[in-house]
Amino acid sequence: MSESLDRLLKQLEAGRDSALLRLSLAQTLLATDPEQALDHAERALAFDPKYTAALKARARALDLLGQTDAAISAYQQAIAVAAERGDKQAEREMQVWLRRLRRG
């Protein structure tokens, strides 16, 4: 377990649960454990269903898990939320990931 992951888990165990903490856990786990990353992204979304970064992490985790249709749907939802919130950078980044995913 990485030092960063260990530190984040200790915060969670101490009762400091929040959307930001769950997002940080999701982002930390994406490369090594996309299933756990998906769980943390979804828990971040329970705090704020329009948290663009958590929506993006959820879509990426689904992609890494090979759940292509779900990932496409998640990216579309995340892009719509990013556009609604004026988060142009996240919107453009996710459009690139979505195009790559659709190409296979």
Backbone as JSON Lines, residues from 0, in Angstrom:
{"i":0,"aa":"M","n":[0.84,-1.17,0.0],"ca":[0.0,0.0,0.0],"c":[0.89,1.24,0.0]}
{"i":1,"aa":"S","n":[0.54,2.18,-0.83],"ca":[1.35,3.4,-0.91],"c":[1.13,4.27,0.33]}
{"i":2,"aa":"E","n":[2.09,5.1,0.57],"ca":[2.02,6.01,1.72],"c":[0.82,6.96,1.57]}
{"i":3,"aa":"S","n":[0.59,7.42,0.36],"ca":[-0.53,8.32,0.1],"c":[-1.86,7.63,0.37]}
{"i":4,"aa":"L","n":[-2.0,6.42,-0.13],"ca":[-3.24,5.67,0.08],"c":[-3.44,5.39,1.57]}
{"i":5,"aa":"D","n":[-2.39,5.01,2.23],"ca":[-2.46,4.73,3.67],"c":[-2.94,5.97,4.43]}
{"i":6,"aa":"R","n":[-2.4,7.12,4.08],"ca":[-2.78,8.37,4.75],"c":[-4.27,8.69,4.52]}
{"i":7,"aa":"L","n":[-4.73,8.48,3.29],"ca":[-6.14,8.74,2.97],"c":[-7.06,7.79,3.73]}
{"i":8,"aa":"L","n":[-6.68,6.53,3.79],"ca":[-7.5,5.54,4.5],"c":[-7.56,5.84,6.0]}
{"i":9,"aa":"K","n":[-6.46,6.34,6.55],"ca":[-6.46,6.72,7.97],"c":[-7.43,7.87,8.23]}
{"i":10,"aa":"Q","n":[-7.49,8.81,7.29],"ca":[-8.45,9.92,7.43],"c":[-9.88,9.38,7.41]}
{"i":11,"aa":"L","n":[-10.14,8.44,6.51],"ca":[-11.47,7.85,6.42],"c":[-11.82,7.11,7.72]}
{"i":12,"aa":"E","n":[-10.87,6.34,8.23],"ca":[-11.08,5.59,9.47],"c":[-11.3,6.52,10.66]}
{"i":13,"aa":"A","n":[-10.74,7.72,10.59],"ca":[-10.89,8.7,11.66],"c":[-12.24,9.43,11.58]}
{"i":14,"aa":"G","n":[-13.05,9.08,10.58],"ca":[-14.37,9.68,10.46],"c":[-14.43,10.95,9.65]}
{"i":15,"aa":"R","n":[-13.41,11.21,8.86],"ca":[-13.37,12.44,8.06],"c":[-13.91,12.22,6.65]}
{"i":16,"aa":"D","n":[-14.98,11.47,6.53],"ca":[-15.55,11.13,5.23],"c":[-16.09,12.39,4.54]}
{"i":17,"aa":"S","n":[-15.75,12.54,3.27],"ca":[-16.22,13.69,2.49],"c":[-16.1,13.35,1.01]}
{"i":18,"aa":"A","n":[-16.72,14.16,0.19],"ca":[-16.64,13.96,-1.26],"c":[-15.19,14.08,-1.72]}
{"i":19,"aa":"L","n":[-14.46,15.04,-1.21],"ca":[-13.06,15.24,-1.61],"c":[-12.19,14.06,-1.2]}
{"i":20,"aa":"L","n":[-12.39,13.55,0.0],"ca":[-11.61,12.4,0.45],"c":[-11.92,11.18,-0.42]}
{"i":21,"aa":"R","n":[-13.19,10.95,-0.71],"ca":[-13.56,9.81,-1.55],"c":[-13.0,9.96,-2.96]}
{"i":22,"aa":"L","n":[-13.02,11.18,-3.49],"ca":[-12.44,11.41,-4.81],"c":[-10.94,11.13,-4.78]}
{"i":23,"aa":"S","n":[-10.26,11.6,-3.76],"ca":[-8.82,11.37,-3.64],"c":[-8.51,9.88,-3.58]}
{"i":24,"aa":"L","n":[-9.32,9.13,-2.85],"ca":[-9.15,7.67,-2.8],"c":[-9.38,7.05,-4.18]}
{"i":25,"aa":"A","n":[-10.43,7.49,-4.85],"ca":[-10.72,6.96,-6.19],"c":[-9.56,7.22,-7.14]}
{"i":26,"aa":"Q","n":[-9.07,8.45,-7.15],"ca":[-7.98,8.79,-8.06],"c":[-6.7,8.02,-7.73]}
{"i":27,"aa":"T","n":[-6.44,7.81,-6.46],"ca":[-5.26,7.07,-6.04],"c":[-5.35,5.6,-6.46]}
{"i":28,"aa":"L","n":[-6.55,5.05,-6.43],"ca":[-6.74,3.63,-6.71],"c":[-6.99,3.29,-8.17]}
{"i":29,"aa":"L","n":[-7.22,4.28,-9.01],"ca":[-7.56,4.0,-10.41],"c":[-6.57,3.05,-11.09]}
{"i":30,"aa":"A","n":[-5.31,3.29,-10.93],"ca":[-4.3,2.49,-11.65],"c":[-4.13,1.09,-11.08]}
{"i":31,"aa":"T","n":[-4.39,0.92,-9.8],"ca":[-4.11,-0.37,-9.17],"c":[-5.35,-1.18,-8.83]}
{"i":32,"aa":"D","n":[-6.47,-0.53,-8.56],"ca":[-7.68,-1.24,-8.15],"c":[-8.91,-0.47,-8.62]}
{"i":33,"aa":"P","n":[-9.23,-0.58,-9.92],"ca":[-10.35,0.2,-10.45],"c":[-11.7,-0.13,-9.81]}
{"i":34,"aa":"E","n":[-11.85,-1.34,-9.29],"ca":[-13.11,-1.69,-8.63],"c":[-13.29,-0.88,-7.35]}
{"i":35,"aa":"Q","n":[-12.23,-0.79,-6.55],"ca":[-12.27,0.04,-5.34],"c":[-12.4,1.52,-5.71]}
{"i":36,"aa":"A","n":[-11.72,1.92,-6.78],"ca":[-11.81,3.31,-7.24],"c":[-13.25,3.65,-7.6]}
{"i":37,"aa":"L","n":[-13.93,2.73,-8.27],"ca":[-15.33,2.94,-8.64],"c":[-16.18,3.12,-7.39]}
{"i":38,"aa":"D","n":[-15.97,2.29,-6.4],"ca":[-16.73,2.4,-5.15],"c":[-16.53,3.77,-4.5]}
{"i":39,"aa":"H","n":[-15.3,4.22,-4.44],"ca":[-15.03,5.52,-3.81],"c":[-15.6,6.67,-4.65]}
{"i":40,"aa":"A","n":[-15.53,6.56,-5.96],"ca":[-16.11,7.61,-6.82],"c":[-17.61,7.69,-6.6]}
{"i":41,"aa":"E","n":[-18.26,6.54,-6.51],"ca":[-19.71,6.53,-6.29],"c":[-20.06,7.08,-4.91]}
{"i":42,"aa":"R","n":[-19.23,6.81,-3.93],"ca":[-19.47,7.37,-2.59],"c":[-19.27,8.89,-2.59]}
{"i":43,"aa":"A","n":[-18.32,9.38,-3.38],"ca":[-18.15,10.83,-3.52],"c":[-19.4,11.44,-4.14]}
{"i":44,"aa":"L","n":[-19.97,10.73,-5.11],"ca":[-21.17,11.23,-5.78],"c":[-22.39,11.2,-4.86]}
{"i":45,"aa":"A","n":[-22.36,10.37,-3.84],"ca":[-23.45,10.37,-2.86],"c":[-23.47,11.7,-2.09]}
{"i":46,"aa":"F","n":[-22.29,12.29,-1.91],"ca":[-22.2,13.61,-1.27],"c":[-22.65,14.71,-2.22]}
{"i":47,"aa":"D","n":[-22.26,14.59,-3.49],"ca":[-22.58,15.62,-4.48],"c":[-22.72,14.96,-5.85]}
{"i":48,"aa":"P","n":[-23.95,14.7,-6.3],"ca":[-24.17,14.0,-7.57],"c":[-23.65,14.75,-8.81]}
{"i":49,"aa":"K","n":[-23.32,16.02,-8.65],"ca":[-22.81,16.79,-9.78],"c":[-21.34,17.18,-9.6]}
{"i":50,"aa":"Y","n":[-20.62,16.38,-8.87],"ca":[-19.19,16.59,-8.64],"c":[-18.46,16.1,-9.89]}
{"i":51,"aa":"T","n":[-18.08,17.01,-10.74],"ca":[-17.52,16.68,-12.04],"c":[-16.32,15.74,-11.95]}
{"i":52,"aa":"A","n":[-15.42,16.01,-11.05],"ca":[-14.22,15.17,-10.94],"c":[-14.58,13.74,-10.51]}
{"i":53,"aa":"A","n":[-15.58,13.59,-9.66],"ca":[-16.01,12.25,-9.24],"c":[-16.72,11.53,-10.37]}
{"i":54,"aa":"L","n":[-17.49,12.27,-11.15],"ca":[-18.14,11.68,-12.33],"c":[-17.09,11.18,-13.32]}
{"i":55,"aa":"K","n":[-16.04,11.98,-13.49],"ca":[-14.95,11.6,-14.38],"c":[-14.23,10.36,-13.86]}
{"i":56,"aa":"A","n":[-13.97,10.3,-12.56],"ca":[-13.3,9.14,-11.97],"c":[-14.15,7.89,-12.1]}
{"i":57,"aa":"R","n":[-15.46,8.04,-11.92],"ca":[-16.36,6.9,-12.07],"c":[-16.32,6.38,-13.5]}
{"i":58,"aa":"A","n":[-16.38,7.27,-14.46],"ca":[-16.35,6.86,-15.87],"c":[-15.03,6.17,-16.21]}
{"i":59,"aa":"R","n":[-13.94,6.72,-15.72],"ca":[-12.62,6.12,-15.98],"c":[-12.51,4.73,-15.35]}
{"i":60,"aa":"A","n":[-13.01,4.57,-14.13],"ca":[-12.98,3.26,-13.46],"c":[-13.8,2.24,-14.25]}
{"i":61,"aa":"L","n":[-14.97,2.63,-14.72],"ca":[-15.79,1.72,-15.52],"c":[-15.06,1.32,-16.79]}
{"i":62,"aa":"D","n":[-14.39,2.27,-17.41],"ca":[-13.6,1.99,-18.6],"c":[-12.5,0.97,-18.28]}
{"i":63,"aa":"L","n":[-11.78,1.19,-17.21],"ca":[-10.69,0.29,-16.83],"c":[-11.2,-1.1,-16.47]}
{"i":64,"aa":"L","n":[-12.43,-1.19,-16.0],"ca":[-13.03,-2.47,-15.66],"c":[-13.61,-3.19,-16.87]}
{"i":65,"aa":"G","n":[-13.52,-2.54,-18.04],"ca":[-14.01,-3.16,-19.26],"c":[-15.51,-3.05,-19.45]}
{"i":66,"aa":"Q","n":[-16.15,-2.2,-18.68],"ca":[-17.6,-2.0,-18.78],"c":[-17.85,-0.84,-19.75]}
{"i":67,"aa":"T","n":[-17.61,-1.12,-21.02],"ca":[-17.59,-0.08,-22.05],"c":[-18.9,0.69,-22.15]}
{"i":68,"aa":"D","n":[-20.03,0.0,-22.23],"ca":[-21.32,0.7,-22.37],"c":[-21.59,1.59,-21.16]}
{"i":69,"aa":"A","n":[-21.31,1.08,-19.98],"ca":[-21.51,1.87,-18.76],"c":[-20.55,3.06,-18.72]}
{"i":70,"aa":"A","n":[-19.32,2.84,-19.18],"ca":[-18.34,3.93,-19.2],"c":[-18.76,5.02,-20.18]}
{"i":71,"aa":"I","n":[-19.25,4.63,-21.35],"ca":[-19.72,5.62,-22.33],"c":[-20.85,6.44,-21.74]}
{"i":72,"aa":"S","n":[-21.8,5.78,-21.12],"ca":[-22.92,6.48,-20.49],"c":[-22.43,7.4,-19.38]}
{"i":73,"aa":"A","n":[-21.49,6.93,-18.58],"ca":[-20.96,7.74,-17.48],"c":[-20.21,8.96,-18.01]}
{"i":74,"aa":"Y","n":[-19.43,8.78,-19.08],"ca":[-18.74,9.93,-19.67],"c":[-19.75,10.94,-20.22]}
{"i":75,"aa":"Q","n":[-20.8,10.46,-20.88],"ca":[-21.81,11.37,-21.42],"c":[-22.45,12.17,-20.3]}
{"i":76,"aa":"Q","n":[-22.78,11.5,-19.21],"ca":[-23.37,12.2,-18.06],"c":[-22.38,13.22,-17.49]}
{"i":77,"aa":"A","n":[-21.13,12.82,-17.34],"ca":[-20.12,13.7,-16.77],"c":[-19.87,14.91,-17.67]}
{"i":78,"aa":"I","n":[-19.85,14.69,-18.96],"ca":[-19.66,15.8,-19.91],"c":[-20.82,16.79,-19.82]}
{"i":79,"aa":"A","n":[-22.04,16.26,-19.71],"ca":[-23.21,17.13,-19.6],"c":[-23.14,17.97,-18.32]}
{"i":80,"aa":"V","n":[-22.74,17.36,-17.22],"ca":[-22.63,18.09,-15.96],"c":[-21.51,19.13,-16.05]}
{"i":81,"aa":"A","n":[-20.38,18.76,-16.63],"ca":[-19.28,19.71,-16.78],"c":[-19.71,20.91,-17.63]}
{"i":82,"aa":"A","n":[-20.45,20.65,-18.7],"ca":[-20.93,21.74,-19.56],"c":[-21.9,22.63,-18.79]}
{"i":83,"aa":"E","n":[-22.78,22.02,-18.02],"ca":[-23.76,22.76,-17.23],"c":[-23.07,23.64,-16.19]}
{"i":84,"aa":"R","n":[-21.97,23.16,-15.63],"ca":[-21.26,23.9,-14.6],"c":[-20.19,24.84,-15.16]}
{"i":85,"aa":"G","n":[-20.0,24.81,-16.48],"ca":[-19.0,25.68,-17.09],"c":[-17.58,25.2,-16.92]}
{"i":86,"aa":"D","n":[-17.4,23.93,-16.62],"ca":[-16.08,23.35,-16.42],"c":[-15.53,22.87,-17.77]}
{"i":87,"aa":"K","n":[-15.07,23.82,-18.57],"ca":[-14.65,23.54,-19.95],"c":[-13.47,22.58,-20.03]}
{"i":88,"aa":"Q","n":[-12.51,22.71,-19.14],"ca":[-11.34,21.84,-19.18],"c":[-11.74,20.38,-18.97]}
{"i":89,"aa":"A","n":[-12.55,20.12,-17.95],"ca":[-13.01,18.75,-17.68],"c":[-13.87,18.24,-18.83]}
{"i":90,"aa":"E","n":[-14.69,19.1,-19.37],"ca":[-15.54,18.73,-20.5],"c":[-14.7,18.28,-21.68]}
{"i":91,"aa":"R","n":[-13.69,19.06,-22.04],"ca":[-12.83,18.71,-23.19],"c":[-12.04,17.43,-22.92]}
{"i":92,"aa":"E","n":[-11.51,17.3,-21.72],"ca":[-10.73,16.11,-21.37],"c":[-11.59,14.84,-21.48]}
{"i":93,"aa":"M","n":[-12.79,14.91,-20.96],"ca":[-13.67,13.73,-21.01],"c":[-14.16,13.44,-22.42]}
{"i":94,"aa":"Q","n":[-14.31,14.47,-23.25],"ca":[-14.68,14.23,-24.65],"c":[-13.59,13.43,-25.36]}
{"i":95,"aa":"V","n":[-12.33,13.72,-25.04],"ca":[-11.21,12.97,-25.62],"c":[-11.27,11.51,-25.17]}
{"i":96,"aa":"W","n":[-11.45,11.28,-23.86],"ca":[-11.54,9.91,-23.34],"c":[-12.72,9.17,-23.97]}
{"i":97,"aa":"L","n":[-13.85,9.86,-24.15],"ca":[-15.02,9.24,-24.74],"c":[-14.77,8.85,-26.19]}
{"i":98,"aa":"R","n":[-14.14,9.74,-26.94],"ca":[-13.8,9.41,-28.34],"c":[-12.88,8.2,-28.41]}
{"i":99,"aa":"R","n":[-11.88,8.16,-27.55],"ca":[-10.95,7.01,-27.53],"c":[-11.69,5.72,-27.19]}
{"i":100,"aa":"L","n":[-12.58,5.8,-26.24],"ca":[-13.34,4.64,-25.82],"c":[-14.23,4.12,-26.95]}
{"i":101,"aa":"R","n":[-14.87,5.02,-27.64],"ca":[-15.75,4.62,-28.76],"c":[-14.97,4.01,-29.9]}
{"i":102,"aa":"R","n":[-13.73,4.45,-30.1],"ca":[-12.91,3.9,-31.19],"c":[-12.42,2.49,-30.86]}
{"i":103,"aa":"G","n":[-12.35,2.21,-29.57],"ca":[-11.91,0.88,-29.15],"c":[-10.47,0.84,-29.03]}
